[in-house]
Amino acid sequence: MPVRLTRLIVATVALASGLSAAPPAGAHIQIQPTEVAPKDAALFTLLVPGESGTGTTKVELKVPPGVYPFSYEETPGWKRKLVKKPNGMVDRVVWTGHAVPDGLVRFTFLAGTPEKPGTIKWAAIQTYAGGQEARWIGEPDSENPAPFTEVSNAALPQNAGGESAPGGESAAPEVTASDEGTDWPLTAAALLGFFFGLSSLAILLVNRKNSARS
């Protein structure tokens, strides 16, 4: 067999083997939704598919600036740990557990969104049972892209869990006089009492005047 033909066969086999071993396109960590309104309390879902034959055992999510997580849904078989900054704000969320090699894990949480439009970058690290790490921290066109969420004024507010306040707290709505409405029964009773008082005063004055004449 000619040498060139042999080399071509070997290269073709190697390329085919590399393609078969490569993870499926788009099988990386994602965040939903991909668009949120500013100054909103939004429901986020972190999707973690398996890309290793040993399965996922840990997921670490870096909380982006301006995002304030405040409530978390429990995921069966997984434990959650919050790593906080010196000021008490959440810096990272770490989930530990075990997912089968071809499994999909969802982590859902509520968070306050940034006050101004822009792009949120969610850096995440996925650890497998064998100790390997997939660092999802790159740009969208990289091999390990981080999930991104756009903060846009065109997005409809979710108001999930209440309106967002700085620090991820839920803000109570202000109550105004127009919100409270008018208590008509109480108003009618007050008017009736007022007119009854005037009538009584008028009768008293008439009686005194008649007495003075007599």
C-alpha positions in Angstrom: 0.0 0.0 0.0 1.4 3.4 -0.9 2.8 5.5 2.0 0.6 8.5 1.2 -2.6 6.3 1.2 -1.6 4.7 4.5 -1.1 8.1 6.1 -4.5 9.3 4.7 -6.2 6.3 6.2 -4.6 6.8 9.6 -5.5 10.5 9.6 -9.1 9.7 8.7 -9.4 7.1 11.5 -7.9 9.5 14.0 -10.3 12.3 13.0 -13.2 9.9 13.2 -12.1 8.8 16.7 -11.7 12.4 17.8 -15.2 13.3 16.6 -16.8 10.3 18.3 -15.1 11.1 21.6 -16.1 14.8 21.5 -19.0 16.0 23.6 -22.2 16.9 21.8 -22.5 20.5 20.5 -24.1 22.8 23.0 -23.8 20.4 25.9 -22.6 22.9 28.4 -23.9 24.7 31.5 -26.7 27.2 30.7 -28.8 29.7 32.5 -32.5 30.4 31.8 -33.9 32.9 31.1 -31.5 34.6 28.7 -33.2 38.0 29.1 -34.5 39.7 32.3 -35.8 43.1 33.3 -33.7 45.5 35.4 -34.5 45.9 39.1 -36.7 42.8 39.1 -37.0 39.6 41.2 -36.4 36.9 38.6 -36.6 33.1 38.7 -33.3 31.6 37.3 -32.6 28.0 36.4 -29.1 26.6 36.1 -29.0 23.6 33.6 -26.1 21.2 34.1 -25.8 18.4 31.5 -23.3 15.6 31.9 -20.2 15.5 29.6 -18.1 12.9 31.3 -18.3 9.1 31.8 -18.0 9.5 35.5 -20.9 11.9 36.1 -21.1 15.4 37.8 -20.5 15.7 41.6 -20.1 19.4 42.1 -21.3 22.7 40.5 -19.9 26.0 41.7 -21.6 29.2 40.4 -20.1 32.7 40.8 -22.7 35.3 41.5 -22.3 38.2 39.1 -22.1 41.8 40.3 -25.5 43.4 40.8 -27.2 40.1 41.2 -28.7 39.2 44.6 -29.9 35.6 45.2 -32.3 35.3 48.1 -34.3 32.1 47.7 -33.3 28.6 46.5 -35.3 25.5 45.4 -34.0 22.3 47.0 -32.7 19.7 44.4 -33.2 16.1 45.5 -29.9 14.3 46.1 -27.9 17.6 46.2 -26.6 19.8 49.1 -26.2 23.6 48.8 -23.6 25.8 50.4 -23.4 29.6 50.2 -20.0 31.2 50.2 -20.4 34.8 51.3 -18.4 38.0 51.1 -17.2 39.9 54.2 -20.2 42.2 53.8 -22.6 39.2 54.0 -23.6 39.1 50.4 -23.5 35.8 48.5 -20.3 35.4 46.4 -20.7 31.8 45.2 -23.2 29.0 45.4 -21.8 25.5 45.6 -24.0 22.4 45.0 -22.6 18.9 45.7 -24.2 15.6 44.9 -24.1 13.1 42.1 -25.6 12.9 38.6 -25.3 10.0 36.2 -23.0 10.5 33.2 -25.8 11.3 30.8 -28.0 13.1 33.4 -29.3 16.6 33.6 -29.4 18.5 36.9 -31.5 21.7 37.4 -30.8 24.3 40.2 -33.4 26.9 40.5 -33.2 30.1 42.6 -34.7 33.6 42.9 -32.5 36.7 42.5 -32.7 40.4 42.2 -31.4 41.7 38.9 -29.1 44.7 38.3 -30.5 48.2 38.3 -29.3 49.1 34.8 -29.4 47.2 31.4 -26.3 45.2 30.5 -25.0 41.7 30.3 -24.7 39.3 33.2 -21.9 36.7 33.0 -22.4 33.6 35.1 -19.0 31.9 35.6 -19.3 28.3 36.7 -17.1 25.3 37.4 -18.4 21.7 36.9 -16.6 18.9 38.7 -16.8 15.2 37.8 -16.4 12.1 39.9 -13.0 11.5 38.5 -11.8 14.9 39.6 -11.8 16.6 36.2 -13.1 20.1 36.0 -14.9 21.9 33.2 -14.5 25.7 33.7 -17.4 27.5 32.0 -15.9 30.9 32.2 -15.1 31.9 28.6 -16.8 34.1 26.0 -19.7 32.8 23.9 -17.4 31.8 21.0 -14.9 29.9 23.2 -14.7 26.2 23.9 -15.9 26.6 27.5 -18.4 29.5 27.3 -20.0 30.9 30.4 -23.8 31.4 30.5 -24.9 34.9 29.7 -28.1 36.8 30.5 -29.1 40.1 29.0 -30.7 42.8 31.3 -33.0 44.7 29.0 -35.7 47.3 29.5 -37.7 45.5 26.8 -38.0 42.3 29.0 -41.2 41.9 30.9 -40.7 41.9 34.7 -41.3 38.7 36.5 -41.9 40.0 40.0 -41.1 36.5 41.2 -41.4 36.5 45.0 -42.1 40.3 45.2 -40.5 43.4 43.7 -36.7 43.4 43.9 -35.0 45.8 46.4 -31.3 46.4 46.8 -29.7 43.5 48.5 -32.2 41.0 47.1 -34.9 41.8 49.6 -38.5 41.9 48.8 -39.9 45.4 48.8 -43.4 46.0 50.3 -45.7 48.1 48.1 -46.5 51.6 49.4 -50.1 52.2 50.5 -51.6 55.5 49.6 -54.9 57.1 50.4 -56.3 56.2 46.9 -55.3 52.6 47.5 -57.2 52.4 50.8 -60.5 53.7 49.3 -63.3 55.4 51.1 -65.2 53.8 54.1 -68.7 54.8 53.1 -70.6 53.3 56.0 -68.3 55.1 58.5 -68.7 58.4 56.5 -72.5 58.1 56.5 -72.6 57.5 60.2 -70.4 60.5 60.8 -72.6 62.8 58.7 -75.8 61.4 60.3 -74.4 62.2 63.8 -73.4 65.7 62.6 -76.9 66.6 61.4 -78.5 65.0 64.5 -76.4 67.3 66.6 -77.4 70.3 64.6 -81.1 69.4 65.0 -80.8 68.9 68.7 -79.1 72.3 69.0 -81.8 74.0 67.0 -84.6 72.5 69.2 -82.8 73.6 72.3 -82.5 77.2 71.1 -86.2 77.3 70.1 -87.3 76.1 73.5 -85.1 78.7 75.3 -86.6 81.4 73.1 -90.2 80.4 73.9 -89.4 80.2 77.6 -88.0 83.7 77.5 -91.2 85.1 75.9 -93.4 83.4 78.4 
